[in-house]
Amino acid sequence: MPNEVPLRKIIHVDMDAFYASVEELDNPELKGKPLAVGGSERRGVVSAANYEARKFGVRSAMSGYLAKKNCPHITFVKPRYARYKEISQKVKAIFFDYTDLVEPLSLDEAYLDVTINKKGNPSATLIAQEIRHRIFAEIGLTASAGISINKFIAKVASDYNKPNGQKTVNPEEVLSFLEALEIRKFYGVGKVTAEKMYKLGIFTGTDLKKQSLEFLATHFGKSGSHYYNVVRGIHLSEVKPHRVPKSVGAERTFSENLSSEIFMLERLEQIADELGRRLKKSDIAGKTITLKIKYSDFTLQTRSKTLPYFVSSKALILEVAKELLYQEKMENSVRLLGISLANLNTEKPKETINEETFSVQLKFEF
């Protein structure tokens, strides 16, 4: 490994089909049956699907109509986010028994830095195993985990033995692991980027590693240097316990498509009210207001305006949202509206990384 790369002990814990698993936990009759959280056979979008539904191609962000078409015997249940948050807090409480360096990515996954941990256990692999056993014994849900020297590799590894499994990538295995990895399994490489890489003859980590930094920067812009580094096991991002949000938003998907601007304004007021409550609770303000519009044909449009001052009140946000709504004529009926606030007062200037900080190599027992 290059001398500037820090060796940490990072665990990525990912709950298995979390929303659906919570529904099965609370209603055992649903177990073993294809299940979708959110959506319906008429409309709406699936928030999550259990593994039985995934066998039929049902995925999150899929329309309920398509989910029903793929899996006629699927069961739809309404999301219960308060319940998911409650269970998530119990899972995180277990994490904090081992380390205070916990970085939640969402309700169902988090990074843990256990390089130095509260249990004094030198084995990150055994810690991950113990955490997963406790989640099952104390809560009744299964989780998968990836363990390695940085967040990127741990995240990739957590998908390897899903569900209810884990994978450790030891320091000496990192380069061979990444070289053999299919490019579509690199975290952050989506469908569009993968297709672009295929056209360039990049199918595996080995193919990616053959490319120069200049080549990758030319074809992938700022992401080029990221791809160049991660395939070499270089990912300097630390586990950050207090992640600063870059934006705060609220949105609604409607049971019936809206074609009247009067009805849209009514819904916008409700959305602005919800956003205002979230901003007040977190004591956050921002300058950039964005209106999100999803039309009945599923095309998505955003309209933004940046103010010279920070705002957080519902009234001011709603005023700008209305202005953005009337910015241009609607050409189709609307199925979703959302408002978000960015350019927040929580953002800090980026610090320059001093690579000398990472020159010390540590010996690990994974």
C-alpha positions as CSV (number, residue, x, y, z in Angstrom):
1,M,0.0,0.0,0.0
2,P,1.2,3.6,-0.7
3,N,2.9,5.2,2.3
4,E,0.4,8.1,2.4
5,V,-2.6,5.8,2.9
6,P,-3.9,5.5,6.4
7,L,-4.8,2.1,7.7
8,R,-8.0,2.3,9.7
9,K,-10.4,-0.4,10.9
10,I,-13.7,0.6,9.3
11,I,-17.0,-1.4,9.5
12,H,-19.9,-0.6,7.3
13,V,-23.1,-2.0,8.7
14,D,-26.1,-2.3,6.4
15,M,-29.5,-3.5,7.6
16,D,-31.1,-6.2,5.4
17,A,-34.2,-4.8,3.5
18,F,-34.7,-2.6,6.6
19,Y,-38.2,-1.1,6.0
20,A,-39.6,-4.4,4.8
21,S,-37.9,-6.3,7.6
22,V,-39.4,-4.0,10.2
23,E,-42.9,-4.6,8.7
24,E,-42.3,-8.4,8.9
25,L,-41.1,-8.0,12.5
26,D,-44.3,-6.3,13.5
27,N,-46.5,-8.5,11.4
28,P,-45.1,-12.1,11.1
29,E,-47.8,-13.1,8.7
30,L,-45.9,-11.1,6.0
31,K,-42.8,-13.2,6.3
32,G,-42.0,-15.3,3.2
33,K,-44.3,-13.3,1.0
34,P,-43.3,-10.6,-1.6
35,L,-43.6,-7.3,0.1
36,A,-43.3,-3.7,-1.0
37,V,-43.2,-0.7,1.4
38,G,-44.8,2.3,-0.3
39,G,-46.7,2.6,-3.6
40,S,-49.8,0.7,-4.6
41,E,-50.9,-1.3,-7.6
42,R,-52.4,1.9,-9.1
43,R,-49.7,4.5,-8.5
44,G,-47.0,5.7,-6.1
45,V,-43.4,4.7,-5.7
46,V,-41.9,1.7,-3.9
47,S,-39.7,2.8,-1.0
48,A,-38.3,-0.6,-0.2
49,A,-38.9,-4.3,-1.1
50,N,-38.1,-7.5,0.7
51,Y,-35.9,-10.2,-0.8
52,E,-38.9,-12.3,-2.0
53,A,-40.1,-9.3,-4.0
54,R,-36.6,-8.6,-5.4
55,K,-36.6,-12.0,-7.0
56,F,-39.3,-10.6,-9.3
57,G,-37.3,-7.5,-10.1
58,V,-39.1,-5.2,-7.7
59,R,-36.8,-2.4,-6.5
60,S,-37.0,0.8,-4.6
61,A,-38.0,3.9,-6.7
62,M,-40.0,1.6,-9.0
63,S,-43.6,2.6,-9.6
64,G,-46.2,0.6,-7.8
65,Y,-47.9,-0.2,-11.1
66,L,-44.7,-1.8,-12.4
67,A,-44.1,-3.7,-9.2
68,K,-47.5,-5.2,-9.4
69,K,-47.0,-6.1,-13.0
70,N,-43.7,-7.8,-12.2
71,C,-45.1,-9.6,-9.1
72,P,-48.9,-9.9,-9.3
73,H,-49.1,-11.5,-5.8
74,I,-47.1,-8.7,-4.1
75,T,-48.4,-7.1,-0.9
76,F,-48.2,-3.3,-0.5
77,V,-47.9,-1.6,3.0
78,K,-47.8,2.0,3.9
79,P,-44.5,3.3,5.2
80,R,-44.2,4.0,8.9
81,Y,-41.2,6.2,9.1
82,A,-41.6,7.0,12.8
83,R,-41.4,3.2,13.5
84,Y,-38.3,2.8,11.3
85,K,-36.6,5.7,13.1
86,E,-37.4,4.1,16.4
87,I,-35.8,0.8,15.4
88,S,-32.9,2.7,13.8
89,Q,-32.1,4.4,17.1
90,K,-32.0,1.1,18.9
91,V,-29.5,-0.2,16.3
92,K,-27.3,2.9,16.6
93,A,-27.3,2.5,20.4
94,I,-25.6,-0.8,19.9
95,F,-23.0,0.8,17.6
96,F,-22.2,3.4,20.3
97,D,-21.4,0.6,22.7
98,Y,-18.3,0.0,20.6
99,T,-17.2,3.4,19.3
100,D,-18.2,7.0,19.3
101,L,-17.0,7.3,15.7
102,V,-20.3,6.4,14.1
103,E,-21.4,8.0,10.8
104,P,-25.0,7.2,9.8
105,L,-25.7,7.3,6.1
106,S,-29.4,6.8,6.5
107,L,-31.8,5.0,8.9
108,D,-30.4,1.6,7.8
109,E,-26.7,1.9,7.4
110,A,-23.6,3.5,9.0
111,Y,-19.9,3.5,9.1
112,L,-18.0,2.7,12.3
113,D,-14.3,3.4,13.0
114,V,-13.2,0.8,15.5
115,T,-9.4,1.4,15.1
116,I,-9.6,2.3,18.8
117,N,-12.8,0.9,20.4
118,K,-14.5,0.8,23.7
119,K,-14.2,-3.0,24.0
120,G,-10.4,-3.0,23.5
121,N,-10.9,-5.7,20.8
122,P,-8.1,-5.7,18.2
123,S,-10.3,-7.6,15.7
124,A,-12.7,-5.5,13.6
125,T,-14.0,-8.7,12.1
126,L,-15.1,-10.0,15.5
127,I,-16.6,-6.7,16.5
128,A,-18.7,-6.7,13.3
129,Q,-19.8,-10.2,14.1
130,E,-20.7,-9.3,17.6
131,I,-22.7,-6.3,16.5
132,R,-24.7,-8.3,14.0
133,H,-25.5,-11.0,16.6
134,R,-26.6,-8.3,19.1
135,I,-28.9,-6.6,16.5
136,F,-30.6,-10.0,15.9
137,A,-30.8,-11.0,19.5
138,E,-32.0,-7.7,20.9
139,I,-34.1,-6.3,18.0
140,G,-34.9,-9.3,15.9
141,L,-33.5,-8.0,12.6
142,T,-30.5,-9.2,10.5
143,A,-27.7,-7.0,9.2
144,S,-24.7,-7.4,6.9
145,A,-21.3,-5.9,7.3
146,G,-18.1,-5.0,5.4
147,I,-14.8,-4.6,7.1
148,S,-11.6,-3.0,5.7
149,I,-9.1,-0.2,5.8
150,N,-11.3,2.6,4.6
151,K,-15.0,3.5,4.0
152,F,-15.0,2.8,0.3
153,I,-13.9,-0.8,0.6
154,A,-16.0,-1.5,3.6
155,K,-19.1,-0.2,1.8
156,V,-18.4,-2.4,-1.2
157,A,-17.6,-5.4,1.0
158,S,-20.9,-5.2,2.9
159,D,-22.8,-6.1,-0.3
160,Y,-20.8,-9.3,-0.8
161,N,-22.5,-11.8,1.6
162,K,-26.0,-10.2,1.8
163,P,-28.3,-10.9,3.5
164,N,-27.1,-11.7,7.1
165,G,-23.4,-12.0,6.3
166,Q,-20.2,-10.1,6.4
167,K,-16.9,-9.9,4.5
168,T,-13.5,-8.7,5.6
169,V,-10.9,-7.3,3.1
170,N,-7.6,-7.4,4.9
171,P,-4.9,-4.8,4.1
172,E,-2.8,-7.3,2.1
173,E,-5.9,-8.3,0.1
174,V,-7.1,-4.8,-0.8
175,L,-5.4,-4.4,-4.2
176,S,-6.3,-7.9,-5.5
177,F,-9.8,-7.4,-4.2
178,L,-10.3,-4.1,-6.1
179,E,-8.6,-5.4,-9.3
180,A,-11.0,-8.4,-9.5
181,L,-14.1,-6.2,-8.7
182,E,-16.6,-5.7,-11.5
183,I,-16.8,-2.0,-12.3
184,R,-20.5,-1.8,-11.7
185,K,-19.8,-2.9,-8.1
186,F,-17.6,0.1,-7.4
187,Y,-19.6,2.2,-4.9
188,G,-20.6,5.4,-6.7
189,V,-20.5,3.9,-10.2
190,G,-24.1,4.0,-11.3
191,K,-25.7,2.6,-14.4
192,V,-24.9,5.5,-16.7
193,T,-21.3,5.7,-15.6
194,A,-20.9,1.9,-15.9
195,E,-22.2,2.0,-19.5
196,K,-19.7,4.8,-20.3
197,M,-16.9,2.7,-18.8
198,Y,-17.9,-0.4,-20.8
199,K,-17.7,1.7,-24.0
200,L,-14.1,2.6,-23.0
201,G,-13.2,-1.0,-22.4
202,I,-13.3,-0.7,-18.6
203,F,-15.1,-3.8,-17.1
204,T,-13.1,-4.6,-13.9
205,G,-10.8,-2.9,-11.4
206,T,-7.8,-4.2,-13.4
207,D,-9.1,-2.3,-16.5
208,L,-9.7,0.8,-14.5
209,K,-6.2,0.7,-12.9
210,K,-4.6,0.6,-16.4
211,Q,-6.0,4.1,-17.2
212,S,-4.0,7.2,-16.5
213,L,-5.2,10.0,-14.3
214,E,-5.3,12.3,-17.4
215,F,-7.5,9.7,-19.3
216,L,-10.0,9.4,-16.4
217,A,-10.1,13.2,-15.8
218,T,-10.8,13.7,-19.5
219,H,-13.7,11.3,-19.6
220,F,-15.1,11.6,-16.1
221,G,-14.2,15.1,-15.0
222,K,-13.7,15.6,-11.2
223,S,-14.7,12.0,-10.6
224,G,-11.7,10.8,-12.6
225,S,-9.3,11.4,-9.7
226,H,-11.6,9.6,-7.3
227,Y,-11.7,6.5,-9.6
228,Y,-7.9,6.7,-10.0
229,N,-7.4,6.7,-6.3
230,V,-10.0,4.2,-5.0
231,V,-8.9,1.4,-7.4
232,R,-5.5,1.8,-5.7
233,G,-7.0,1.5,-2.2
234,I,-6.7,5.3,-1.5
235,H,-9.7,6.8,0.1
236,L,-8.9,9.4,2.8
237,S,-12.4,10.2,4.0
238,E,-12.7,9.8,7.8
239,V,-15.7,8.5,9.6
240,K,-17.5,11.7,10.6
241,P,-19.9,11.3,13.6
242,H,-21.6,14.7,12.9
243,R,-22.4,14.9,9.2
244,V,-23.3,18.4,8.1
245,P,-26.4,18.3,5.8
246,K,-25.9,20.0,2.4
247,S,-29.7,20.5,1.9
248,V,-33.0,20.1,3.7
249,G,-36.2,19.4,1.9
250,A,-39.8,18.0,1.9
251,E,-41.9,16.6,-0.9
252,R,-45.3,15.0,-1.6
253,T,-46.4,12.4,-4.1
254,F,-50.1,12.9,-4.8
255,S,-52.8,10.2,-5.0
256,E,-54.2,12.0,-8.1
257,N,-52.2,14.0,-10.7
258,L,-52.7,17.8,-10.3
259,S,-53.3,19.9,-13.3
260,S,-54.7,23.0,-11.5
261,E,-52.2,25.6,-10.2
262,I,-54.6,26.4,-7.4
263,F,-54.4,22.8,-6.1
264,M,-50.6,22.9,-6.6
265,L,-50.4,26.1,-4.4
266,E,-52.4,24.4,-1.7
267,R,-49.9,21.5,-1.7
268,L,-46.9,23.8,-1.8
269,E,-48.1,25.5,1.4
270,Q,-48.3,22.1,3.1
271,I,-44.8,21.2,1.9
272,A,-43.4,24.6,3.0
273,D,-45.0,24.1,6.4
274,E,-43.3,20.7,6.8
275,L,-39.9,22.1,5.6
276,G,-40.2,25.1,8.0
277,R,-40.7,22.7,10.9
278,R,-37.6,20.7,10.0
279,L,-35.5,23.9,9.6
280,K,-36.7,25.2,13.0
281,K,-36.0,21.9,14.7
282,S,-32.4,21.8,13.4
283,D,-31.9,25.6,13.6
284,I,-30.9,25.7,9.9
285,A,-31.2,28.5,7.3
286,G,-30.2,28.6,3.7
287,K,-30.0,30.8,0.6
288,T,-30.9,28.6,-2.4
289,I,-34.5,27.4,-2.7
290,T,-35.3,24.7,-5.2
291,L,-38.7,23.6,-6.5
292,K,-38.9,20.0,-7.6
293,I,-41.6,19.0,-10.1
294,K,-42.3,15.4,-11.3
295,Y,-44.8,15.2,-14.1
296,S,-47.3,12.5,-14.8
297,D,-45.0,11.0,-17.4
298,F,-42.3,10.8,-14.7
299,T,-40.0,13.5,-16.2
300,L,-38.3,15.5,-13.5
301,Q,-37.7,19.3,-13.4
302,T,-36.0,21.5,-10.9
303,R,-36.2,25.3,-10.6
304,S,-33.9,27.2,-8.2
305,K,-33.3,30.7,-6.9
306,T,-30.5,31.9,-4.7
307,L,-31.1,34.8,-2.3
308,P,-28.5,37.2,-1.0
309,Y,-29.4,36.3,2.6
310,F,-30.3,33.3,4.7
311,V,-33.9,32.3,5.1
312,S,-35.7,29.7,7.2
313,S,-39.3,30.9,7.6
314,K,-42.1,29.2,5.9
315,A,-43.5,32.4,4.5
316,L,-40.4,33.5,2.7
317,I,-39.7,30.0,1.4
318,L,-43.3,29.6,0.1
319,E,-43.1,33.0,-1.6
320,V,-40.1,32.0,-3.6
321,A,-41.5,28.5,-4.3
322,K,-44.7,30.2,-5.8
323,E,-42.5,32.4,-7.9
324,L,-40.6,29.3,-9.2
325,L,-43.9,27.5,-9.9
326,Y,-45.1,30.4,-12.1
327,Q,-41.7,30.7,-13.7
328,E,-42.9,28.8,-16.8
329,K,-46.1,27.2,-18.0
330,M,-46.8,23.6,-17.0
331,E,-47.0,21.3,-20.0
332,N,-48.3,18.3,-18.2
333,S,-50.1,17.3,-15.0
334,V,-48.0,16.9,-11.8
335,R,-47.6,13.9,-9.6
336,L,-45.0,15.2,-7.1
337,L,-43.9,18.6,-5.7
338,G,-41.0,19.2,-3.4
339,I,-39.1,22.2,-1.9
340,S,-35.6,22.1,-0.7
341,L,-33.2,24.6,0.9
342,A,-29.4,24.5,0.1
343,N,-26.4,26.7,0.5
344,L,-26.9,26.4,4.2
345,N,-25.5,28.3,7.2
346,T,-24.0,25.0,8.4
347,E,-21.5,24.7,5.6
348,K,-17.9,25.4,6.3
349,P,-14.9,26.1,3.9
350,K,-13.1,22.9,2.9
351,E,-9.8,22.3,4.5
352,T,-6.8,21.2,2.5
353,I,-5.7,17.7,3.3
354,N,-2.1,17.5,4.5
355,E,-0.9,14.1,3.2
356,E,1.9,14.1,5.7
357,T,-0.7,13.5,8.4
358,F,-1.3,10.0,6.9
359,S,2.3,8.9,6.6
360,V,2.2,6.6,9.7
361,Q,1.4,2.9,8.9
362,L,-0.3,0.8,11.6
363,K,-0.3,-3.0,12.0
364,F,-3.7,-4.5,12.2
365,E,-5.3,-7.7,13.2
366,F,-8.5,-7.8,11.2
